[in-house]
Protein backbone atom coordinates (compact mmCIF):
# COMPACT_ATOMS: atom_id res chain seq x y z
CA UNK A 1 0.00 0.00 0.00
CA UNK A 2 1.60 3.26 -1.11
CA UNK A 3 0.67 6.79 -0.10
CA UNK A 4 0.89 9.24 -2.96
CA UNK A 5 -0.39 12.62 -4.04
CA UNK A 6 -3.05 12.04 -6.66
CA UNK A 7 -4.64 13.82 -9.59
CA UNK A 8 -8.16 15.27 -9.20
CA UNK A 9 -9.96 12.85 -11.53
CA UNK A 10 -13.02 10.91 -10.44
CA UNK A 11 -13.68 8.29 -13.11
CA UNK A 12 -13.56 4.63 -12.13
CA UNK A 13 -14.61 1.08 -12.97
CA UNK A 14 -15.00 -1.97 -10.73
CA UNK A 15 -14.26 -5.31 -12.38
CA UNK A 16 -13.26 -8.84 -11.34
CA UNK A 17 -11.62 -11.71 -13.20
CA UNK A 18 -11.35 -15.40 -12.38
CA UNK A 19 -10.02 -18.59 -13.99
CA UNK A 20 -7.67 -16.90 -16.41
CA UNK A 21 -6.02 -19.03 -19.12
CA UNK A 22 -3.05 -17.59 -20.98
CA UNK A 23 -1.55 -19.26 -24.05
CA UNK A 24 1.72 -18.14 -25.61
CA UNK A 25 3.46 -19.70 -28.60
CA UNK A 26 6.78 -17.88 -29.21
CA UNK A 27 7.30 -19.94 -32.37
CA UNK A 28 6.07 -23.15 -33.92
CA UNK A 29 9.43 -24.73 -33.23
CA UNK A 30 9.28 -24.08 -29.51
CA UNK A 31 5.72 -25.31 -29.07
CA UNK A 32 2.84 -23.95 -27.02
CA UNK A 33 3.04 -22.68 -23.46
CA UNK A 34 -0.12 -22.76 -21.33
CA UNK A 35 -0.57 -20.92 -18.04
CA UNK A 36 -3.71 -21.56 -15.97
CA UNK A 37 -4.57 -19.58 -12.83
CA UNK A 38 -7.72 -20.06 -10.72
CA UNK A 39 -6.65 -17.54 -8.03
CA UNK A 40 -7.41 -19.92 -5.16
CA UNK A 41 -4.30 -18.39 -3.58
CA UNK A 42 -2.52 -15.12 -4.22
CA UNK A 43 -0.48 -15.74 -7.42
CA UNK A 44 2.02 -13.02 -6.56
CA UNK A 45 1.82 -11.25 -9.91
CA UNK A 46 3.69 -7.98 -10.40
CA UNK A 47 1.78 -4.90 -9.27
CA UNK A 48 2.69 -1.28 -9.99
CA UNK A 49 0.86 1.51 -8.16
CA UNK A 50 -2.27 -0.65 -7.99
CA UNK A 51 -2.81 -0.09 -4.22
CA UNK A 52 -2.78 3.63 -3.53
CA UNK A 53 -3.98 5.83 -0.69
CA UNK A 54 -4.23 9.60 -0.88
CA UNK A 55 -2.65 11.95 1.67
CA UNK A 56 -4.22 15.42 1.98
CA UNK A 57 -5.19 15.74 -1.68
CA UNK A 58 -8.08 15.08 -4.08
CA UNK A 59 -8.49 11.34 -4.33
CA UNK A 60 -7.66 9.00 -7.15
CA UNK A 61 -8.32 5.53 -5.76
CA UNK A 62 -6.48 2.61 -7.32
CA UNK A 63 -7.48 -0.53 -5.43
CA UNK A 64 -7.21 -3.64 -7.61
CA UNK A 65 -5.25 -6.87 -7.67
CA UNK A 66 -5.67 -10.23 -5.94
CA UNK A 67 -8.69 -10.58 -3.65
CA UNK A 68 -10.08 -13.51 -1.62
CA UNK A 69 -13.60 -12.80 -2.89
CA UNK A 70 -16.00 -14.66 -5.17
CA UNK A 71 -17.91 -12.31 -7.46
CA UNK A 72 -17.31 -14.42 -10.58
CA UNK A 73 -18.58 -17.77 -9.30
CA UNK A 74 -15.28 -19.64 -9.38
CA UNK A 75 -14.77 -19.97 -5.64
CA UNK A 76 -12.70 -17.83 -3.30
CA UNK A 77 -9.94 -15.96 -5.10
CA UNK A 78 -9.95 -13.62 -8.11
CA UNK A 79 -8.31 -10.46 -9.39
CA UNK A 80 -9.97 -7.11 -9.86
CA UNK A 81 -11.20 -4.14 -7.87
CA UNK A 82 -11.47 -0.42 -8.46
CA UNK A 83 -9.57 1.11 -11.39
CA UNK A 84 -9.62 4.88 -11.78
CA UNK A 85 -8.46 7.16 -14.59
CA UNK A 86 -5.21 8.88 -13.72
CA UNK A 87 -2.12 10.35 -15.34
CA UNK A 88 -0.10 7.94 -13.19
CA UNK A 89 0.10 4.39 -14.65
CA UNK A 90 -0.99 1.37 -12.61
CA UNK A 91 -1.28 -2.33 -13.45
CA UNK A 92 -1.50 -5.87 -12.03
CA UNK A 93 -0.06 -8.45 -14.40
CA UNK A 94 1.72 -11.78 -14.85
CA UNK A 95 5.16 -11.47 -16.51
CA UNK A 96 5.46 -14.00 -19.35
CA UNK A 97 9.25 -13.93 -19.40
CA UNK A 98 10.02 -12.82 -22.96
CA UNK A 99 8.89 -10.27 -25.57
CA UNK A 100 6.17 -11.14 -28.08
CA UNK A 101 5.84 -10.00 -31.68
CA UNK A 102 3.10 -10.07 -34.30
CA UNK A 103 4.68 -13.30 -35.57
CA UNK A 104 3.76 -15.11 -32.33
CA UNK A 105 0.38 -16.58 -31.41
CA UNK A 106 -1.06 -15.91 -27.97
CA UNK A 107 -4.40 -15.94 -26.18
CA UNK A 108 -6.13 -15.49 -22.84
CA UNK A 109 -9.58 -16.32 -21.46
CA UNK A 110 -11.56 -16.26 -18.24
CA UNK A 111 -14.65 -14.93 -16.46
CA UNK A 112 -15.49 -11.27 -15.97
CA UNK A 113 -17.99 -9.26 -13.90
CA UNK A 114 -18.52 -5.48 -13.91
CA UNK A 115 -20.03 -4.20 -10.66
CA UNK A 116 -19.82 -0.45 -11.23
CA UNK A 117 -18.75 1.96 -13.94
CA UNK A 118 -18.36 5.70 -13.54
CA UNK A 119 -18.26 8.48 -16.12
CA UNK A 120 -15.42 7.73 -18.58
CA UNK A 121 -14.29 4.78 -16.50
CA UNK A 122 -12.05 2.32 -18.34
CA UNK A 123 -10.12 -0.92 -17.72
CA UNK A 124 -7.58 -2.54 -20.07
CA UNK A 125 -7.17 -6.35 -20.18
CA UNK A 126 -4.59 -8.12 -22.32
CA UNK A 127 -0.90 -8.21 -23.27
CA UNK A 128 1.31 -5.13 -22.92
CA UNK A 129 4.82 -3.80 -22.35
CA UNK A 130 4.95 -2.38 -18.78
CA UNK A 131 7.85 -0.04 -19.60
CA UNK A 132 5.80 2.33 -21.77
CA UNK A 133 2.54 3.92 -20.63
CA UNK A 134 0.39 6.55 -22.28
CA UNK A 135 -3.36 6.79 -22.84
CA UNK A 136 -2.83 4.02 -25.41
CA UNK A 137 -0.30 1.48 -24.18
CA UNK A 138 2.76 0.94 -26.39
CA UNK A 139 3.51 -2.61 -27.61
CA UNK A 140 0.12 -3.97 -26.58
CA UNK A 141 -2.85 -6.01 -27.74
CA UNK A 142 -5.91 -6.16 -25.53
CA UNK A 143 -9.54 -5.20 -25.05
CA UNK A 144 -10.91 -2.26 -23.13
CA UNK A 145 -14.06 -1.95 -21.06
CA UNK A 146 -15.01 1.70 -21.09
CA UNK A 147 -18.01 3.73 -20.12
CA UNK A 148 -20.53 4.54 -22.82
CA UNK A 149 -23.90 5.86 -21.60
CA UNK A 150 -23.11 4.38 -18.15
CA UNK A 151 -22.62 0.81 -19.41
CA UNK A 152 -19.38 -0.95 -20.30
CA UNK A 153 -18.58 -1.07 -24.03
CA UNK A 154 -15.95 -3.51 -25.34
CA UNK A 155 -13.25 -2.20 -27.67
CA UNK A 156 -10.32 -4.14 -29.13
CA UNK A 157 -7.05 -2.42 -29.97
CA UNK A 158 -3.38 -3.01 -30.60
CA UNK A 159 -0.36 -0.75 -30.72
CA UNK A 160 3.15 -1.44 -32.00
CA UNK A 161 6.39 -0.09 -30.56
CA UNK A 162 6.47 2.71 -33.16
CA UNK A 163 3.08 4.24 -32.20
CA UNK A 164 1.20 2.59 -35.08
CA UNK A 165 -2.16 1.36 -33.84
CA UNK A 166 -5.58 0.07 -34.82
CA UNK A 167 -8.76 -0.37 -32.85
CA UNK A 168 -12.37 -1.43 -33.27
CA UNK A 169 -15.41 -0.67 -31.16
CA UNK A 170 -17.91 -3.49 -30.79
CA UNK A 171 -21.63 -3.65 -30.09
CA UNK A 172 -20.92 -5.65 -26.92
CA UNK A 173 -22.32 -3.77 -23.93
CA UNK A 174 -21.96 -4.95 -20.32
CA UNK A 175 -24.34 -3.67 -17.68
CA UNK A 176 -22.62 -2.92 -14.35
CA UNK A 177 -24.85 -5.44 -12.59
CA UNK A 178 -22.30 -8.00 -11.42
CA UNK A 179 -23.37 -10.60 -13.99
CA UNK A 180 -20.60 -13.07 -14.87
CA UNK A 181 -19.46 -13.16 -18.51
CA UNK A 182 -17.12 -15.66 -20.19
CA UNK A 183 -14.48 -14.06 -22.39
CA UNK A 184 -11.65 -15.16 -24.64
CA UNK A 185 -8.95 -13.32 -26.54
CA UNK A 186 -6.83 -14.95 -29.25
CA UNK A 187 -4.28 -13.73 -31.79
CA UNK A 188 -3.05 -15.89 -34.66
CA UNK A 189 -0.44 -14.34 -37.00
CA UNK A 190 -1.34 -16.41 -40.07
CA UNK A 191 -5.10 -15.82 -40.11
CA UNK A 192 -6.34 -14.23 -43.34
CA UNK A 193 -9.49 -12.13 -42.95
CA UNK A 194 -11.92 -11.95 -45.87
CA UNK A 195 -12.21 -8.21 -46.68
CA UNK A 196 -15.69 -8.70 -48.18
CA UNK A 197 -18.42 -8.32 -45.57
CA UNK A 198 -20.88 -11.12 -46.32
CA UNK A 199 -24.26 -10.39 -44.79
CA UNK A 200 -27.43 -12.14 -46.03
CA UNK A 201 -29.66 -9.18 -45.20
CA UNK A 202 -27.43 -6.74 -47.09
CA UNK A 203 -27.22 -9.09 -50.08
CA UNK A 204 -31.02 -9.08 -50.21
CA UNK A 205 -31.27 -5.28 -50.41
CA UNK A 206 -28.04 -4.29 -52.18
CA UNK A 207 -28.13 -5.61 -55.75
CA UNK A 208 -26.67 -4.53 -59.08
CA UNK A 209 -29.76 -2.35 -59.58
CA UNK A 210 -29.51 -0.59 -56.22
CA UNK A 211 -25.74 -0.17 -56.37
Residue, then its C-alpha position, 0 to 999 in steps of 0.5 A: x500500500x503506497x501513499x501518494x499525491x493524486x490527480x483530481x480525476x473521479x472516473x472509475x470502474x469496478x471489475x473482477x476476473x477469475x479462472x484466467x487461461x493464458x496461451x503463448x506460442x513464441x514460435x512453432x518450433x518451440x511449441x505452445x506454453x499454457x498458463x492456468x490460474x484459478x486464483x485460489x491463492x494469491x499468485x504473486x503477480x507484479x503490481x505497480x501503483x495498484x494499491x494507492x492511498x491519498x494523503x491530503x489531496x483530491x483522491x484517485x483511488x487505485x485498489x485492484x489486484x488479488x482478492x479472496x472474494x468470489x464475485x465471478x462464481x469460481x470460488x474464493x480468489x480472483x483479481x480485480x477491484x477499483x480502477x480509476x483514470x489517472x495520469x499515473x500508470x498502474x497495473x497488475x499483471x503476470x510477466x510472461x518472461x520474454x517479448x512477443x511479436x506479431x509473428x507469435x500466437x497468444x491468447x487469454x480467457x476467463x470470467x469477468x464481472x462489472x459491478x460499477x462503472x463511472x463516467x469515462x471509467x475504463x479498464x484494459x485487459x490483455x498483453x502489454x509492455x509495462x515499460x511504456x505507458x500513455x493513454x494508449x499502451x505501447x507494444x500492446x494487444x488487448x480489449x478495453x471496457x469503457x463507459x458509454x452511456x453508463x454501461x461498459x462497451x468492449x473495444x479491441x485495440x493493438x499498438x506497436x512499438x512505433x506508435x502505429x495502432x488500430x482499434x475497433x469498437x464493438x456492439x458488446x455492452x456490459x451492464x454494471x450489474x455483477x453478472x458473470x461473462x465468459x471471455x476469450x482473446x486470441x491472436x493468430x499471426x497467419x489468419x487471413x481475414x476476408x475483406x468482403x463483408x458477407x451479410x445475407x440481409x445486405x445481399x437481399x437489399x443491395x443488388x446490381x440495380x440498387x448499387 
